[in-house]
Amino acid sequence: MPRYSTGEAPGGHSYLQKAAMNGSCKIENGGLKNGYVKNGVCPEDRILNGGLYKRPFHEAFEETPMLVAVLTYMGYGILTLFGYLRDFLRAWKIEKCHNATEREDQRDFVPLYQDFENFYTRNLYMRIRDNWNRPVCSVPGERVDIMERFTDDYNWTFKFTGRVIKGVINMGSYNYLGFAQNSGFCAEASAVVLQQYGGGVCSTRQEMGNLDKHEELEHLVAEFLGVDAAMTYGMGFATNSMNIPALAGKGCLILSDELNHASLVLGARLSGATIRIFKHNNMQSLEKLLRDAIVHGQPRTHRPWRKILILVEGIYSMEGSIVRLPEVIALKKKYKAYLYLDEAHSIGALGPNGRGVVDYFGLDPRDVDIMMGTFTKSFGGAGGYIGGSKVLIDYLRKHSHSTAYATSMSPPVAEQIITSMKCIMGADGTSLGRERVEQLAENTRYFRRRLTEMGFIIYGNSDSPVVPLMLYMPAKIGAFGREMLKRHIGVVVVGFPATPIIESRARFCVSAAHTKEMLDEALSKISEVGDLLQLKYSRHHFVPLLDRPFDETTYEETED
Ligand SMILES: Cc1ncc(COP(=O)(O)O)c(C=O)c1O
């Protein structure tokens, strides 16, 4: 079932801001959904608000076909029935139970684990567990080597065969710009730094762990983002979860997108602020919360909120959607709220200069109060950053738990980030970085277009290198992962609880390091498996116009 449909059908019109900001409008040829015009554009909006978006915004979330939804629910229903049956058999010791059981002297305790998730893990996830945590024994580059393993107890335990599946095309790592390498200038520079500084720092930034490398990195990050100052941390997850509590607290209001990453959710919860959730990328829902917050203030006392903080991501890693940043900024200015933008997936991967979603929309970075991002994806490193005004960064240096209590970033990792960032900026005197950014954009559009043309349901924005392909049915999650690996394509499949229960999917990550041949090979294998498992659910059919070179208008859409 569709949870939202904030985009348009591929090949349709681009959205305009006023429809979202001001509610309903008359629609030429579509319906109004989640405050957005589906397959239609308000003519007056085209005139009034076209200026807010400087580029077309194509985003698609095709509805789940009714039959597929019914079959998916039936699939889960059957699995659940069998789960209860098997739990019954296990309780009566008719079937062997591999699960951890409570100690005899704790029998009268309430169960330690949440019941449904435990049931789900035991009876559903266990059947397809072989698709996850596969041990990789190489660089997570465009190809990876995977250690072969087998199970003789239905996925409860695995044993290695001693063989390695070599040269698997990697469609799963977040290596957007191809900087995850063990050779080349980044790896060489990091090796030199490793010899000079060693691998660990053994102290926090506030004590003995403040290296010149960290300061160099922070100046570079601030320059890259176009902000006054930046602070870096050893872990991306902790950057969110430890800094949000330093920025908000009791009496503050956090407005968070419903699909925000767990690190943002944890940070918001730890802060003690009141949290309200808006529908994914839905500006009407966000505006309603902002308006209510201003009108009603805090519950009971009705005193004004001490602070309102909006939390959004640049690219949403499960949906492949891009935040409607121009509209979010317009709203935050209108209601005088603060904006925290997590660019974990978008930094490096979006925008003509690879500087993220702000660059992509051609906006001023100073309009975002807190620019957060990670180095784990496009930079092939580890850790996170916060960028913003000097006052903000000085404040965080004193108040963030990750500055005071966490060991600072490993020096060779800092060097990996410095060299890759300089390359993207062109500060290394080459155009290599820019070429990678352009290559990623080209690969992304090509890969997404080809999958859509084949008839798969593909979620997200046409410029997002995160490409979710909808599988829906539980049996197809495991089958897709296994069939793809048999064909030497490494993919990530995702199901509940990372997605809603019936919206299981495969999530591809396109990289600049993928050659056209690799993408074509992956595409032909995906198509083959798609036919085998009957995954081509889309009702939009794209006819490639092959007599023209590939560009935005190369496809025409027909609908059954
Ligand atoms: C949006 C978002 N924020 C934060 C993180 C955490 O970053 P890291 O993996 O670098 O710890 C992730 C991880 O994937 C993410 O997707």
Ligand as a Chemical Component Dictionary entry (heavy atoms), coordinates in Angstrom:
data_LIG
# 
_chem_comp.id                   LIG 
_chem_comp.type                 NON-POLYMER 
_chem_comp.pdbx_formal_charge   0 
_chem_comp.three_letter_code    LIG 
# 
loop_
_chem_comp_atom.comp_id 
_chem_comp_atom.atom_id 
_chem_comp_atom.alt_atom_id 
_chem_comp_atom.type_symbol 
_chem_comp_atom.charge 
_chem_comp_atom.model_Cartn_x 
_chem_comp_atom.model_Cartn_y 
_chem_comp_atom.model_Cartn_z 
_chem_comp_atom.pdbx_ordinal 
LIG C1 C1 C 0 21.359 9.373 7.377  1  
LIG C2 C2 C 0 22.445 8.734 8.156  2  
LIG N1 N1 N 0 22.967 9.392 9.211  3  
LIG C3 C3 C 0 23.953 8.856 9.950  4  
LIG C4 C4 C 0 24.467 7.617 9.653  5  
LIG C5 C5 C 0 25.535 7.011 10.526 6  
LIG O1 O1 O 0 26.747 7.149 9.920  7  
LIG P1 P1 P 0 27.994 6.140 10.102 8  
LIG O2 O2 O 0 27.630 4.893 9.406  9  
LIG O3 O3 O 0 29.069 6.898 9.442  10 
LIG O4 O4 O 0 28.219 5.943 11.551 11 
LIG C6 C6 C 0 23.979 6.907 8.556  12 
LIG C7 C7 C 0 24.518 5.579 8.204  13 
LIG O5 O5 O 0 24.276 4.980 7.234  14 
LIG C8 C8 C 0 22.936 7.471 7.785  15 
LIG O6 O6 O 0 22.405 6.840 6.743  16 
# 
loop_
_chem_comp_bond.comp_id 
_chem_comp_bond.atom_id_1 
_chem_comp_bond.atom_id_2 
_chem_comp_bond.value_order 
_chem_comp_bond.pdbx_ordinal 
LIG C1 C2 SING 1  
LIG C2 N1 SING 2  
LIG C2 C8 DOUB 3  
LIG N1 C3 DOUB 4  
LIG C3 C4 SING 5  
LIG C4 C5 SING 6  
LIG C4 C6 DOUB 7  
LIG C5 O1 SING 8  
LIG O1 P1 SING 9  
LIG P1 O2 DOUB 10 
LIG P1 O3 SING 11 
LIG P1 O4 SING 12 
LIG C6 C7 SING 13 
LIG C6 C8 SING 14 
LIG C7 O5 DOUB 15 
LIG C8 O6 SING 16 
# 
